[in-house]
Amino acid sequence: MKTKVFSLIASLLFTGSIVMAQDSAETEEVVAEESVEATEETEANKLSISGSVDLFYNYDFAGTNNMNIPVSFNEGQNSINLGMANVILSQTLGKASFVADLSFGPRSNSSIGSGNFHIQNLYASYQLTEKLSATAGFMGTFVGYEVISPTGNFNYSTSYLFSNGPFQNAGLKFDYSFSDRVALMVGVFTNEWDSYNASPELGMSGIGAQLYLAPVDGLDIYLNGFSSSTRTVADITAGYQVTDAFYLGLNAAWADKKDQYTDGLATADQAYTGVALYGQYALSESFALGLRYENFADTYKPTGDNTLEESTVNVNAFTLSGNIALGPLTVIPEFRYDAADTEVFFGSKEKEAADTFDSKSATQATLAVVYAF
């Protein structure tokens, strides 16, 4: 009898130990899962810090002292030149997020009307629903193919389309994602571009929209438009990853900017059209070549009592760039040739001193280094 009672007690104790062990294991598993989720949430909520620094050497074969090719950020002749240093702070907490992009240097100052503020982007967003978000602030423009930061471009020198279009738009926008392949943005913006504040007499009277389409894998298409009382632009950008190594890009635009040119009391509007094609091929994991071809037609349209006649300058620009990846550092050797249908470039330093254009072409070589972190 004692043996049976002992056997029964031992059995109960053994069973209880198994149950306790299972409960303990389940508890540990739940705690571990909660710990992982808490860690992931903490990681997701951390303040992110990124940015870049860049500098370059530029040589114009005409030997000019001043900028000979009138695009953005390529000032400086026969010298090491500074680009900019920018630091990007961003964070997402729940449905809210913000981005603050602070920049310093010549490239920064040339891209902002009030350069002393040194702010490229400053905006906050809120996810209203799973598909709809609202963003307000000062934002890098949605128009065009190229961007201010050299980390976002394959070529170091910029296109005419980029240089004549908007750099930033300040306002309020709404983004709606219909699916992974279709999205729409609409917004109200300041009447003019590249300004933190709206002019009091013009206010938030600009309207902008962007339609995103991805009809097939590897192809991204953006249809962009902006209109206000002072300027209008219609723009398409597209990129297609043809193979793992070969990429094709496109930018085409038409724009009309009122009173863009002033000469004493005379004013003139600027109208331009252009198309830029981008081809890039990765020869290895650390080296790629890219060719940009651009045709740009710039029209001077006199207004009011301006006695000057309407005129158009047509430019074809070819830019061959290499990208050499050395970890976070990218070295960009570049050769650029621009040709126009009229004399709009300096052909020699002597002519530059007399402030007269005497050449239909300009050639430049650049060596840039860009460090991203």
Buried (B, 14 or more C-beta within 10 A) or exposed (E): EEEEEEEEEEEEEEEEEEEEEEEEEEEEEEEEEEEEEEEEEEEEEEEEEEBBBBBBBBBBEBBBEEBBBBBBBBEBBEEEBBBBBBBBBBBBEEEEBBBBBBBBBBBBBBBBBEBEBBBBBBBEBEBEEEEEBBBBBBBBBBBBBBBBBBBEBBBBBBBBBBBBBBBBBBBBBBBBBEEEBEBBBBBBBBBBBBBBEBEEEBEBBBBBBBBBEBEEEEBBBBBBBBBBEBBBBBBBBBBBBEEEEEBBBBBBBBBBBBEBBEEEEBBBBBBBBBBBBBBBBBEEEEEBBBBBBBBBBBBBBBEEEBEEEEEBBBBBBBBBBBBBBEEEEBBBBBEBBBBBEEBBBBBEBEBBEEEEBBBBBBBBEBBBBBBBE
